[in-house]
């Protein structure tokens, strides 16, 4: 995507307003706008390259032997991630329109870490946050029932990106959520309806979820399975979303 100078200036100001681990390197950061489904370009440097999500969302995924996609990590605004050249089995791509990233040279990152102990400590914290995201995902997809997975997913997403009103703007489509949770898109839609009917959530438009009762989402053992067959009467059965 060819970015306009004004757009780049806008996202650079957004970056400047955020307090993050690589703040010292912001003046050297390259601002990139990535369209939905576009891969994050691999830098020519042999080492890993660092990225910070300013807006939008990014997924790291792999294609299974049966052709299905498995999302391995989901990066939202405020998250860092690393892209390593040479790993052809994994893809890193935007899943929201006009995803804005700040790109940091690994060489500059390493040089600063070597001479600044506090920065090196911040860098370790970023690595631990990445591991924590992956651990949380493993716990989510390890749920016994699909409705447990969807409920846990919404709680995890709310802890990372909800506003003061408890509203969560979903950066993923229903298809993306299905791939993230390793279930079918029809099952995801039925689970959203089930959670609505129990008063746990309300839906506003295509992508906005408001969490009404967190206890219902946490009460996994009492949740009723979402079923296995799609229903045309399901108000949230919209796989195209």
NURO-710616 format. One record per atom (N, C-alpha, C, O, CB): x, y, z. Coordinates in pm, whole numbers, plus 32768, in hexadecimal, padded with zeros to 4 digits. Atoms other than C-alpha are relative to their C-alpha. Glycine has a CB too. Layout:
BEGIN
XYZ/...
***
This chain:
BEGIN
80547F898000/800080008000/8057807C8000/80B080898055/7FA18001807A/7FB57F848006/808C81547F9D/7FBF8064805E/7F4C808B804B/800780377F6F/80387FA97F9A/805F823780C6/801480927FDC/807D80B97FA9/80407FE38088/7FF67F728017/801683AA80A7/804E803F8074/8044801280E6/7F73803F7FF2/7FB17FBE7F97/810084958167/7FAE80298078/7FDC801B80EA/804680787FC9/80537FD57F90/7FE0851D8239/7FDA7F8B8059/7FD57F9680D3/7F8280457FCD/802480777FB3/7F7A83BF829F/80777FD48055/80667FB080C9/7FD37F8E7FA4/7F8880277FB7/80DF836D8303/8018805E8076/803D803180E3/80797FFE7FA3/7FEE7F9F7F94/80F684AE83CF/7F9B7FE78070/7FBB7FF380E6/7FF2808F7FCB/8069801A7F9D/7FAD8458847B/80277F8A8059/801D7F9380D4/7F7A7FE47FBA/7FDC80767FB1/802482FF84E7/80838014804C/80967FD780B6/800D7F877FA5/7F877FE37FB4/81798386854C/7FDC804E807F/8018803980E9/806580507FA9/802E7FB87F89/80C684758637/7FBE7FA08063/7FCD7FAE80DC/7F9E80707FD9/803D80667FA9/7FFD834F86BC/806C7FB18049/80607F9580C1/7FA77FA17FAF/7F9180497FC3/8142829486FA/80428053806C/8062802180D8/80677FD77F95/7FBE7FA87FA0/81DC83C087A9/7FB1800F8081/7FEA802880EB/801780897FC1/80567FED7F8A/80B283D38896/7FFC7F858059/7FC67F8B80C8/7F7480227FD4/8006807C7FB3/80E1826D890F/80837FE7804B/80F08003801A/7FE27F8A7FA3/7F8C80237FAE/81C881FC8A24/801C7F6C7FEF/7FD17F188020/7FE980248096/7FE3808C801C/826D80BB89B3/80967FE48012/80E480418028/7FD37FDA7F72/7F78802B7FDE/83B17FF689DE/806C803C7FA6/80DC80537FD4/80097F6B7FF8/7F9A7FCF805D/8464807F88A9/7FF280947FE3/801680C47F77/7FF97FB37F80/80177F71800F/840C81EA88DF/807F804A7FD2/807780A87F84/7FCE803B8082/7F827FBD8021/857B824C88C2/80237FF87F6B/807280497F3A/806F7FC58051/7FDE8014808D/858581CF875A/7F9380337FA1/7F9B801C7F28/80177F6D7FE6/80707FD38054/8445827386DB/802D805A7F8D/7FF580537F1F/7F9A804A8055/7FD47FA48069/8501837C8617/803D7FB67F89/80447FEC7F1B/806580648038/7FC78051806C/85A48266854B/7F9D7F9C7FC7/7FBC7F557F67/807B7FB78033/80638063802C/846781988520/7FC580257F79/7FB3809B7F59/7F907FF48068/80437FEC8080/83CC816B83CB/7F6C7FE08011/7F497F768045/80407FA67F90/809180157FF6/8250819183BC/7FD17FB97F82/7FEE7FE37F12/7FB480878013/803180508070/81A6808D82E1/7F6A7FEF800A/7F357FD48076/80457F767FFD/8090801C8007/803A806E8274/7FEE7F807FB1/801A7F757F3E/7FB180777FC0/80128084803D/7FD47F098225/7F6B7FE87FEB/7F1D7FF3804A/803E7F918058/808C801D801D/7E8B7EB3817A/7FD97F778035/802F7F21804B/7FE580097F69/803180827FD1/7DB47D9481F2/802C7F917FA1/80247FA07F27/7F668001800C/7FD080778047/7E3F7C3F8185/808980147FBE/80BB7FBA7F7B/7F9A7FD87F97/7F7A7FE98035/7F897CDF8120/80687FD28066/805B7FEE80DD/801580977FDB/7F98802F7FA7/80BF7C3B81B0/805C8071802B/807780CD7FDE/80507F917FBE/7F9C7FA17FD1/81AD7D018286/80827FDF7FB9/80B17F6D7FC2/80107FFA809D/7F88801E804F/82E27D2281A9/80767FD98058/808A801080C4/802680777FAB/7F88802C7FB9/841D7C6E8217/8071805F7FDC/808B80797F67/80257F6D7FDC/7F937FA38017/853F7D5D8241/80787FB87FC7/80887F407FD8/802580488081/7F8A803A803F/86827D268184/806C7FDB8065/80CB7F938044/803980607F9B/7F9D80227F9A/87447D1082CB/7FF97F6C8021/7F8C7F338022/7FEB8055807E/8001808F7FE0/87AD7BAE8328/7FC27FE28087/7F8F7F74809D/808C7FCA7FFC/803680177F7B/873D7BDA8490/7F6A801C8004/7F2F804A7FA3/804880568067/808E7FE77FEF/85DD7BF28518/7FE480957FFB/803B80E78018/7FCF7FC48085/80287F758007/851D7D3584E6/7F8B8016805F/7F337FC18069/7FDB80297F6E/80657FE47F9B/84447DD885F0/7F9180597FC7/7FAA80B37F77/804080438079/80737FB08029/82E77E6685B9/7FAA801F807A/7F9E7FCF80D6/7FAD7FB87F92/805D7FD57F98/81F77F278697/7F7B80227FBC/7F79806C7F59/8038807C8051/80847FE8803D/80817F2B8649/7FC980848036/7FAA809080AC/7F9D7F8A801F/80397F7E7FDC/800680938649/7F687FFA7FFB/7F24802B8056/8035806F7FA2/80908012800D/7EA8804085CD/7FE67F857FA8/80407F557F63/7FBC807E7FC3/80218077804F/7DF17F1C852C/80217F80804A/801F7F7C80C5/804A80037F7C/7FE180827FC4/7E4E7DB28568/80517FAB7F9E/80457FB97F24/7F7E7FB68029/7FA880558050/7F497CB184EE/7FF77F718035/7FEA7F5C80AE/809480348004/7FFE808B7FD5/7F497B3684F5/807D7FBA7FCD/80AF7FD77F60/7F827FB67FD0/7F95805A802A/80627A3A84E9/7FBF7F767FF1/7F807F46804F/80797FFE8067/8047807D8017/7FE878F58450/80527F9C7FB0/80B77FBE7F72/7F7D801B7FBA/7FC3806C804D/804877AB83B5/7F907FB27FBC/7F207FAD7FEE/80577FA2805A/806180538047/7F9676CD82B9/801B7F6E8022/808A7F3C8011/800980167F66/7FF2808D7FDB/7F57756A8331/80067FA97F83/7FEF7FD77F13/7F8B7FD38059/7FF6805F8070/7F887436825B/7F7B7FEB7FBB/7F777FC67F46/80367F7B8030/80858011803B/7E0D74268224/7FCF807F7FBC/7F5E80847F8D/7F9D7FD5806A/80247F848043/7E0D75888197/7FC280698059/7FAC80DA802E/7FA37FE27F92/803C7F9F7FA5/7D75762F82C8/806B805D803A/80DE8036804F/7FB57FB88071/7FA67FA07FC3/7E1077678358/7FF77FF88099/7F8A7FED80D0/7FE0808F7FD0/7FFD7FFA7F6E/7E7B776C84C5/804280838029/80B7809B800B/804C7F84803D/7FC87F837FCF/7EA878C28562/804F7FE5807F/801A7FAF80E0/7F9080698019/7FA6801C7F91/7FD078B2864E/800D80748060/802C806180D6/80867FDB7FCC/7FF47F8A7FA9/7FD37A1386D4/7FAD80717FC3/7FA4807F7F49/8095802C8011/80517F8E802A/7EF37B4486C3/8039807D8040/8040808780BB/7F6A7FED8027/7FC37F867FCF/7F917C9C86E1/7FA180767FEE/7F70808E7F7F/8085801B7FB9/805B7F8E7FFE/7EBE7DCC873D/804E8080801E/80C48079803E/7F907FEA8068/7FB97F847FE2/7F127F3E8770/80457FFA8088/80097FD580ED/7F9F80757FFC/7FB180047F86/80267F5B8873/80587F85800B/80AB7F7B8065/7FA680068077/7FB0807C7FFD/80BC7E058824/807A800C7FA6/8078804E7F3E/7FAB7F887FD4/7F8A800F8053/82187DC087A1/80037F727FC7/7FCD7F158004/8081801D8052/7FE680868035/82737C9C86C0/807D80067FAB/80AC80717F84/7F877FCC7FAE/7F83800B804A/83A37C228604/7FE87FAD7F82/7FA37F477F87/80707FC08057/8005804C807D/83BE7BAD849C/808F7FD57FDE/80EB80277FD8/7FC180547F8A/7F7D8037801E/84E07AC88447/80037FD17F70/7FAA7F897F44/80227F8C8060/7FF18029808B/85567A9882E3/80227F6B7FF9/806A7F37804E/806E80537FB9/7FDC808B8019/85687935825F/7F9D7F998034/7FAC7F238015/80827FE6803C/8064805E7FCD/843D78998314/7F8780017FA3/7F29804E7FB7/7FD780248092/806880008065/8360784481EC/7F807FBB802D/7F197FC57FEA/80347FBE7F84/807580477FD0/826F777182BA/7F9C805C8046/7F2780398058/802A7F90805F/80567FA37FB9/81E378A1836F/7FE8807D7FAC/804180AA7F63/803E80258087/801E7F818042/813679D582E5/7FD280648069/7F8F803F80CA/7F947FEE7F91/802B7F947FA7/81007B228393/7FBB80667FA9/7FF880A07F4F/807A8041804F/804E7FA88057/7FED7BF682FE/7F998050804E/7F6E802980BA/7FBC7FAF7F94/80657FAB7FC3/7EFA7D0C834E/7F767FC17FF3/7F597F807F8E/8001808C7FC1/808980338008/7D937CAC839E/7F9C80718014/7F268058802C/7FE97F918069/80587F8B7FF9/7D067E0C83AF/802F80657F99/80A780727F80/7FFF803F8090/7FDD7F9B8064/7CFA7F1E82AA/8057806D803F/8042809480B2/7F82803D7FC2/7FA47F967FD4/7E0C802382C7/803D7FE18088/803A803480E3/7FB780848005/7FB280207F89/7ECF7F6F83D1/808280517FFA/80CA804C7F96/801D7F66800A/7F887FAB7FFC/7FE5805E8439/80677FC3805E/80497FA180D0/7FDC8090802D/7F93803B7FB3/81337FD984B2/807680608006/808C80AF7FAB/802B7F797FC3/7F7E7FBD7FF6/827580738530/80697F937FF6/80657F30803F/800E80538086/7F998065801A/83A27FB384B0/808580308038/80B180A0801E/800C7FE37F68/7F817FDD7FBF/84E77FAF8578/806F7FA57FCE/80607F2B7FC8/7FF37FF78099/7F8C804C802D/863A7F4484F7/80377FAC8073/80517FE080E0/806D805F7FC9/7FCA80587F99/86B97E1785B9/808D802A8029/80B68018809C/80007F6F7FCF/7F797FD37FE1/88167EA685A3/7FFE80708068/804D806F80C7/8047802F7F81/800C7F937F9F/87AF7FE48659/7FCF7FCC8087/7FFD7FF980F0/7FA2806D7FCC/803580387F84/86EA7F1A8758/806F7FBB804F/807B7FCF80C8/7F8D7F9D7FE1/7F94804A7FBD/88137E3A87A7/806C805E8035/80A0804980A2/803E7F9C7FA0/7F997FA17FD4/89087F5C87BA/7FD58049807E/8024805C80DA/801F80647F91/80327FB97F8B/882D801788B0/7FF87FA48079/80167FCD80E9/7F77803E7FE3/800B80607F92/87F27EDE8981/80897FE3803E/80937FCA80B6/7FC17F7E7FCE/7F79801D7FCE/896A7EA889A0/8036806F805A/8084805380B5/805D7FEB7F8B/7FC87F927FB2/89AF80018A2F/7F9D803A8067/7FC2808F80B8/802C806E7FA4/80657FCB7FA5/886A80428AED/7FBC7F8C8049/7F6A7F448010/7F9780577FB3/803480717FB1/88167F4D8C03/7F6980088010/7F247FA28009/80437FFC808A/80907FF07FEE/86BC7FDD8C3B/7FB47FDB7F81/7F4A7F9B7F88/7FE080908028/803F8023807F/86667FBB8ACA/80027F687FEB/7FA07F2E7FBD/804680477F8A/7FF68092800D/86E27E528ACC/7F977FBB8057/7F607F548033/808E7FD08027/806680377FA7/85F97E128BF0/7F7580107FC2/7F227FB57FCB/80058047808A/807F7FE98045/84D77EAA8B2E/7FEE7F9C7F8E/7F807F6B7F75/7FF880917FCB/8004805D8071/852E7DCC8A07/7FDB7F74802F/7F8E7F2D7FED/80877FFD7FB7/802480837FC8/851B7C958AE0/7F6C7FFD8025/7F297F978014/80577FE1807D/808D7FF87FDC/83C87D0A8B5B/7FA87FED7F85/7F417FAA7F8C/7FE180868043/804A8011807D/834F7D2189F1/7FFC7F6D7FD8/7F947F3B7FAD/804080557F8F/7FF9808F8022/83C37BBB89B5/7FA37FAF805A/7F5F7F53802B/80917FCC800D/805880487FA3/830A7B448AEC/7F6E80197FDE/7F1B7FBF7FEC/801D802B8090/808A7FE28027/81CD7BF58A77/7FD67FAB7F88/7F647F7E7F81/7FF180957FDF/801F80558075/81E07B37892D/7FE57F72802D/7F857F347FFF/807580037F9B/801580877FCD/820379EE89E6/7F7C7FF5804B/7F387F8F8044/80757FD6805B/807E7FFF7FB5/80DE7A4E8AC3/7F897FFB7FA2/7F267FB67FBE/7FF7807B8059/806C80048063/80017A8F8991/7FEC7F727FCB/7F7C7F427FC0/801D80617F8B/800780888038/805579388904/7FCA7F9F8069/7F7C7F468049/808A7FD27FCF/803080567F94/801978928A56/7F6A80118013/7F217FAF8025/8049801E8082/808F7FE67FF1/7EC6793B8A74/7FB17FBD7F90/7F457F877FA7/7FE480988002/8047803E8070/7E6678C0891B/7FF67F698012/7F8F7F2D7FF5/804780217F7C/800280917FEA/7EC6775A8973/7F947FDB8065/7F507F758057/808A7FCF8031/8067801B7F9C/7DE5776D8AA4/7F7480117FC4/7F187FC77FE6/8011805E8079/80847FE7803E/7CC777F889D2/7FD97F8D7FA5/7F6B7F577FB2/800280847FAF/8024806A805E/7CD476F488BD/7FFD7F788043/7FCF7F168008/80617FFF7F8B/8006807D7FB6/7CFD75E789C6/7F7B7FE98044/7F687F848087/806D7FFC8066/808580107FC4/7B96761E8A35/7FB97F867FC8/7FC97F647F52/7FAB807E7FE8/8044807B8029/7ABC74E88A28/7F91801E7F9C/7F817FD77F38/7FC67FB7807A/80717FDE8056/798F75918987/801C80807FB4/806780D67FE0/7F80800E8053/7FEB7F8A8055/798176908872/7FD5807F8046/801780E6803A/7FB57FF27F7C/80327F887FBD/78B477838944/8062802D806C/806C80A58088/7F757FE5803E/7F987FDC7FA0/79C777768A4D/806F804D7FB9/80A180B17FED/80387F838045/7F967FC0804C/7AC677D38945/7FDA808F7FDA/802980EB7FE9/80217FAE7F83/802D7F7B802A/79F878F788C3/7FF7805D8079/801F80D18071/7F777FF87FB8/80097FAF7F87/79B179748A24/8089802B8033/809D809F8056/7FB77FB4806C/7F787FE17FD3/7B1F79618A87/804580607FA0/809080B97FC9/80537F7F800E/7FC67FA88064/7B847A078942/7FD180908014/802180ED800E/7FDC7FCF7F72/80387F797FEC/7A9C7B2F8982/80398041807E/805580B9807F/7F677FFB8008/7FC77FCA7F85/7B1E7B578AE6/8091802B7FEA/80BC80948018/7FF77F988071/7F737FE1801A/7C877B4D8A6F/800C807D7FA9/806280D27FC0/80467F8A7FBB/7FFD7F8C8059/7C3E7C48895B/7FD9807F804D/801380E98037/7FA17FEB7F87/802B7F8C7FB1/7B8A7D2E8A4F/80708031805B/807E80AA8072/7F857FDC8053/7F927FD87FA8/7CB77D2B8B37/806C804C7FB4/80BD80937FF1/803D7F868044/7F997FBE8051/7D8B7DAA8A16/7FCF807C7FB8/801E80D57F9A/80367F9F7F9B/802B7F948059/7CAB7E998958/7F758038801B/7F40807D7FC4/80057FD17F76/80887FCB7FE9/7B5C7EED89FC/80058092802A/806B80C2805E/7FB77FAC806C/80077F747FD6/7AEA80538A3A/7FBC800A8089/7FA07FA480C8/7FB480567F97/80387FEB7F7B/7A5580EC8B75/7F747FC4800F/7F497FA5807E/7FFC8093801F/808880367FFB/78FA806A8B19/7FFD7F677FF4/7F927F2B7FEB/7FAC803D7F92/7FFB8090800D/79717F038B00/7FEB7FCF7F73/7FD37F597F5D/7F9C7FC28058/80138026808C/79527F078986/80847FD37FC3/80ED80107FD9/7FC480757FB0/7F8B80368045/7A437E3A88B6/7FE480047F6A/7F837FCA7F3B/80207F6F802F/800B7FFF8092/7A717E848746/80527F8B7FCC/80CC7F887FDB/8030808A7FC2/7FBB8079802E/7AC57D3786A7/805880217F87/802580517F22/7F9A7F927FDD/7FA87FE88072/7BF57D5585C4/7FFC7F8D7F9C/80367F967F30/808E8016802F/800580788052/7BA77BFF8534/7F737FEB7FC9/7F1180128008/802C7F868050/8080802D8034/7A927B808454/7FD97F7F8046/80297F468090/80077FEC7F65/802980807FC7/79C77A5184BC/805B7F8F7FCC/807A7F318015/7F6C7FE37FDE/7FA680648038/7AA4798783D2/80858000804A/80BB7F968069/801880197F6A/7F817FF67FB8/7BDD7A0A8481/7FF47FC4808C/804D7F7C80BA/802C80938009/801480357F79/7B4D79B785D7/7FFB7F677FFC/80327F258053/7F7E8039803D/80088091800E/7AFD7857855F/808B7FC27FF0/80A97F5B802C/7FA77FDB7F88/7F7780338012/7C64782684EC/8051800D8080/80A17FB680A1/8046804B7F8D/7FB77FE87F83/7CE878B88630/7FDB7F96806A/80317F6980B5/7FE1808D8036/8030805D7F9A/7C1377CB8703/7FFC7F6F7FD1/7FDC7F15801E/7F77802A802D/80018088803A/7C2E769B861A/7F757FC18006/7F657F4D802B/80647FA7804A/80898033800C/7AB5767985EF/7FC980337F7B/800C807E7F35/7FA5802E807A/803C7FD3807D/79C876B084CC/7FC3808C8011/7FA380B58080/7F957F9C7FD0/803A7F7A7FF9/794278098475/7F6E7FF9802B/7F3E80538070/800C80477F78/808B80107FD6/77DD778884A2/7FF87FF18099/7F9D802880D8/7FBF7F867FBA/7FFE80137F70/7835771D8604/801A80858048/7FDC80A180AF/806B7F998027/7FE57F7D7FC5/78C478758653/7F8180558002/7F6280948067/806F80497FB2/807B7FB18008/7781791B85DD/7F987FD08064/7F54802280A3/7FC77FFB7F73/806180357FA1/76AA783386AE/80278022808F/7FD0803C80E2/7FF37F697FF0/7FD37FE17F79/777F787387E1/7FE680928023/7FC380B28094/80957FE1800F/80217F737FE8/775679EB87BB/7F6D800E8023/7F4A8058807F/802380567F84/808F7FFC7FE5/75DC79B687B0/7FE17FC8808A/7F91800080D5/7FB27FB37F95/8016803E7F7F/75E878D088DD/8026805E8073/7FDE806880D6/80507F7D800A/7FD27FA47F98/76AD79CD89AA/7FA5807A8009/7F9080B18076/808F802D7FE4/80627F927FFF/75B97ADE8942/7F837FD8804D/7F51802380A0/7FDB80287F70/807B80307FC2/748F7A0F89B0/800F7FF08097/7FAD7FFC80E1/7FD77F7D7FC3/7FE8800D7F70/752F79D88B06/801F80858043/8038808A80BC/80727FA08018/7FE97F7C7FC6/75627B4B8B36/8091801F801D/80AF807B8068/7FB3800D807C/7F727FE97FE8/76DC7B348B30/803680737FAC/808D80BE7FD8/80517F827FE4/7FCF7F9A805C/770E7C1B8A06/7F8B803B7FB2/7F1E80027FAE/80687FC57F9F/805A7FCA8065/76587CFE8915/805780247F87/80CD80447F95/7FB0807E8035/7FB87FE0807A/76BA7D3D87AD/7FCC80837FC7/7F53809B7FC5/7FF17F8E7F98/80227F81803D/76BE7E92870A/804780097F7A/80C080217F74/80258078805C/7FC380018084/76F77E868594/804D7F7F7FE8/80377F1A802C/805D80777FF0/7FB980798029/77E37D9084F2/80727FDA805F/808D7F648074/803780137F76/7F83801C7FBB/79147DB285CF/8007802C8092/806F801A80D1/806E803F7FB6/7FF87FCC7F78/78BA7E4A871F/7FB47FA78061/7F3E7F8B804E/7FCA808F8007/803B80557F98/78787D6F8850/800A804A8085/8074807D80A9/80477F748008/7FFE7FC97F79/78167DF489A5/7FED7F8F8062/7F8B7F44805B/7F93806D8013/8009806A7F9C/78597D0C8AC7/7FA880318073/7FC8809480B5/808E7FD88034/80617FDB7F9A/77327D1C8BB7/801B7FB78083/801A7FF380EE/7F727FE27FD0/7FED80537F88/777A7BFE8CA9/807C7FA97FED/80777F427FA9/7F827FA7801B/7F84804C800B/78E07B858CC7/7FF67F798046/80397F198020/807480508039/800D807D7FB7/78767A7B8DBF/7FC97F907FA9/7FF07F1C7FB7/7FA88013807A/80368065805B/77AD79C98CB2/806E7FCB7FA5/80757F537F8A/7F8C803A7FAD/7F92802A8057/78DF79C58BD2/80657FAA804B/80A57F538010/804580797FC3/7FA0804D7FAF/79B2793B8CF0/7FC67F7B802E/80107F208050/802C80528078/804280767FC7/78B078358D5A/80007F8F7F99/7F977F6A7F65/7F718021802C/7FF0805F806E/793677308C6A/7FB47F7D8016/7F787F477FB9/80927FE27FEC/803980857FE9/78B475F68D11/7F697FFD7FED/7F307F937FD4/80227FD0808B/80917FFC800D/774A766A8CFC/7FD280267F74/7F5B80307F5A/7FC680618063/80247FD68087/775676CE8B8F/7FC87F8B7FAF/7FFA7F1B7FB6/8079803D7FB9/803E80648056/767876138A9B/804880017F7A/8062806D7F45/7F67801B7FEF/7FBC80038082/7724759C895A/7FB2804D7F97/7F3780557F9C/80157F707FD2/80417FB08069/76DE76728829/7FBE7FA97F95/7F747FDD7F42/8067805C7FBF/803A80568066/767A75468759/805E7FEC7F8C/80CC80247F8A/7F7D803A7FCE/7FA78023806F/770674BF8615/7FC6801D7F77/800780047F12/80237F708008/803E7FE68082/7614752B8505/7FDD80937FF5/7FA980CD8054/7F837FAA7FEC/801E7F738015/75ED76888474/7F6A80147FF8/7F207FBF7FC6/804480357F80/808F7FE18002/749C772D849B/7FEA80807FB4/802780E77FD3/7FC7800B808F/801D7F88804E/74127821839E/7FB380678051/7FAB80DC802A/7FB27FDB7F83/80497FA17FAC/734378BB84B5/805B80478062/802E80A180A9/7F917FB9804A/7F9E7FC37FA7/747B79198575/801C808F7FD1/804E80A27F62/80837FAC8005/7FEF7F75802C/748A7A98856E/809280277FEA/80AD80897FA4/7FC3805D8065/7F737FDE8014/76087A96857E/80437FA17F9D/80BD7FA47F8E/804B7FFE8085/7FC4805A8062/763879898477/801A804D7F80/7FCA804A7F22/7FA47F847FE4/7FD87FB28073/76EC7A6A8382/80937FE27FE4/80E980358003/7FE980988019/7F7480248017/782A79B58314/804F80647FB0/80CA80647FB4/80077F7E7FBB/7FB67FA08051/787D7AD1822A/803B806F8055/808E80BC8024/7FA7803C7F97/7FCF7F927FAB/78C17BB88353/808A7FE08034/80C48030807D/7FA0801B8075/
***
